Amino acid sequence: MARPHKPLLSRERIVETAGSLVDAEGVEAVSTRRLAAELGVSGPSLYHHFRTKDEILEAVADSVQAEVDLSMFDERATAHPGDWSWDTALHAWGVAYRATLTAHPHIVPVLAKGPGRRPAGLRVADAVFGAMVRAGWPPAQATSIGALMRYFITGSALGSFALGFVDDQAAYDPADYPHLGQAHLLAERQEQVDERAFETGLRAIIDGLRVQFEATASPRM
């Protein structure tokens, strides 16, 4: 029998299949046995590409982070101060990053641990830090900005404020909760509520950073 033109298994196929499982059912759905069944291969064959389930999940996390738009931090974009500003870029990246994470919510806890050795995660950190330093932020503060943004964006994607309230008006007795008379409506407006909250927080962060920048940063020539 002729050999197949393409190998039955590759890192890319494993990551893609594992990513689909995570998106549909969560990280708990990923096991070597389940992946092998989904891929139509024997379980041990996975170990030619990944040693552990955690390595697979790290690769899935990296594939998700690779989807994040970083074009606003490209050195060619930041080379012309009149056409680029760090605050506008930071806002655009924050929106893009959250959109990617909310499209893959089940992998967010893995991403929340930090980039580790993941190439795409390190590229994100490098792009943000480099752009902030080129804009005139001292390196220590540029590091803090990257950390602050990761905390805020990751946290916003870990759960929904609106979905934390039940769709039952009786749960909010005005005698006990006089200001929650409309709380039962939050769940049905989840996307609007959560996106507005994220935008409010993002703008507050960037407005505060502008004040710090004027006081401490060294604008580039």
C-alpha positions in Angstrom: 0.0 0.0 0.0 1.3 3.4 -0.9 2.3 5.7 1.9 -0.1 8.7 2.5 1.0 11.9 0.9 0.5 13.7 4.3 1.3 12.3 7.7 -1.8 11.2 9.7 -0.7 13.3 12.7 1.1 16.6 13.2 1.4 19.2 16.0 -0.9 21.5 14.0 -3.7 18.8 13.8 -3.4 18.0 17.5 -3.6 21.7 18.5 -6.5 22.4 16.2 -8.4 19.4 17.4 -7.6 20.1 21.1 -8.6 23.8 20.5 -12.0 22.8 19.1 -12.6 20.6 22.2 -11.6 23.3 24.6 -13.9 25.8 22.8 -16.8 23.4 22.8 -16.4 21.7 26.2 -13.6 23.3 28.2 -10.1 22.2 29.1 -11.5 19.2 31.1 -12.5 17.7 27.8 -9.0 17.3 26.6 -7.3 14.0 27.3 -4.9 11.9 25.3 -7.5 9.2 24.9 -10.2 11.7 23.7 -7.8 13.4 21.3 -6.6 10.1 19.9 -10.2 9.1 19.3 -11.0 12.4 17.6 -7.9 12.2 15.4 -8.4 8.5 14.6 -4.9 7.5 15.9 -3.5 5.5 18.8 -2.9 7.3 22.0 0.8 6.7 22.2 1.3 8.4 18.8 0.4 11.7 20.4 3.6 11.5 22.5 5.7 11.9 19.4 4.6 15.5 19.4 3.6 16.3 23.0 4.8 14.8 26.3 1.8 15.8 28.4 -1.7 17.1 28.3 -0.4 20.3 29.8 1.9 20.8 26.9 -1.0 20.4 24.5 -3.1 23.0 26.4 -0.1 25.4 26.4 0.1 25.0 22.6 -3.6 25.7 22.3 -3.2 28.8 24.4 -0.4 29.9 22.2 -2.4 29.4 19.1 -5.2 31.6 20.5 -2.7 34.3 21.5 -1.3 34.2 18.0 -4.7 35.5 16.8 -4.3 38.8 18.7 -3.7 41.8 16.4 -0.3 43.4 17.2 -0.1 45.6 14.0 -0.7 48.8 16.1 2.7 48.2 17.8 4.7 47.4 14.7 7.9 49.4 14.6 7.0 50.9 11.2 3.8 52.2 12.7 5.5 53.7 15.7 8.3 55.3 13.7 6.2 58.4 12.9 5.0 60.1 16.1 2.6 62.4 14.3 0.7 59.4 12.9 0.9 57.2 16.0 0.2 57.5 19.7 0.8 55.0 22.4 -2.6 55.6 24.0 -4.6 55.0 20.8 -2.5 51.9 20.1 -3.0 50.6 23.6 -6.7 51.0 23.4 -6.9 49.3 20.0 -4.9 46.4 21.3 -6.9 46.1 24.4 -10.1 45.8 22.4 -8.6 43.3 20.0 -7.1 41.2 22.8 -10.4 41.0 24.7 -12.2 40.1 21.5 -9.9 37.1 21.0 -10.2 35.9 24.5 -14.0 36.2 24.6 -14.0 34.1 21.5 -12.1 31.4 23.3 -13.2 31.8 27.0 -12.3 28.3 28.2 -8.6 28.7 27.5 -8.3 32.0 29.4 -7.3 30.4 32.7 -4.3 28.8 30.9 -3.4 32.2 29.4 -3.8 33.9 32.7 -0.7 32.1 34.0 1.5 34.2 31.8 3.4 33.6 28.6 6.0 31.2 30.0 7.8 29.9 27.0 5.0 30.3 24.5 6.2 32.1 21.4 3.0 34.0 20.6 2.7 35.1 24.3 6.2 36.3 24.3 5.7 38.2 21.1 2.7 40.0 22.7 4.8 41.0 25.7 7.7 42.1 23.6 5.4 44.2 21.3 3.7 46.0 24.1 6.9 46.7 26.1 8.8 47.8 23.0 6.1 50.2 21.8 5.8 51.8 25.2 9.5 52.3 25.6 9.7 53.8 22.1 6.9 56.1 23.0 8.9 57.5 25.9 7.9 55.4 28.9 10.7 54.4 31.3 11.3 50.6 31.0 10.1 49.9 34.5 6.8 51.6 33.9 6.5 50.0 30.4 6.7 46.7 32.2 4.0 47.8 34.7 1.7 48.8 31.8 2.0 45.4 30.2 1.2 43.7 33.4 -1.7 46.0 34.2 -3.2 45.5 30.8 -2.9 41.7 31.1 -4.5 41.7 34.5 -7.4 43.9 33.3 -8.0 42.2 29.9 -7.6 38.6 31.2 -9.8 39.3 34.2 -12.6 40.8 32.0 -12.6 37.6 29.9 -12.6 35.2 32.9 -16.2 35.7 33.6 -19.3 37.8 33.0 -20.5 40.4 35.5 -24.0 40.4 33.9 -24.3 36.6 34.0 -23.6 36.6 37.7 -27.2 37.7 38.3 -30.1 35.3 37.9 -33.0 36.0 35.7 -35.5 36.0 38.5 -36.9 39.2 39.9 -38.0 37.4 43.1 -34.3 36.9 44.0 -33.9 40.6 44.6 -36.4 41.5 47.3 -36.4 45.3 47.6 -36.6 44.9 51.4 -33.1 43.4 51.3 -31.7 44.8 48.1 -33.4 48.2 47.5 -31.1 49.1 44.6 -31.2 45.8 42.6 -34.7 46.1 41.2 -33.4 45.7 37.6 -30.7 43.2 38.3 -32.8 40.3 36.9 -32.5 42.0 33.5 -28.7 42.0 33.3 -28.3 38.5 32.0 -30.4 39.1 28.9 -28.3 42.2 28.2 -25.0 40.4 29.0 -23.0 41.4 25.9 -24.0 45.1 26.1 -23.4 45.3 29.9 -20.0 43.5 29.8 -18.7 45.4 26.7 -19.7 48.7 28.2 -18.0 47.9 31.5 -14.8 46.8 29.7 -14.8 50.0 27.6 -15.4 52.1 30.7 -12.5 50.4 32.5 -10.1 50.6 29.6 -10.7 54.3 29.0 -10.2 54.9 32.8 -6.9 53.1 32.7 -5.6 54.9 29.6 -6.8 58.3 30.9 -4.9 57.7 34.1 -1.8 56.6 32.2 -1.9 59.8 30.2 -1.6 61.8 33.4 1.4 59.6 34.5 3.0 60.0 31.1 2.9 63.7 31.2 4.4 63.7 34.7 7.1 61.0 34.3 7.8 59.9 30.8 10.4 61.2 28.4 8.6 61.9 25.1 10.8 60.8 22.2 12.3 63.5 20.0 
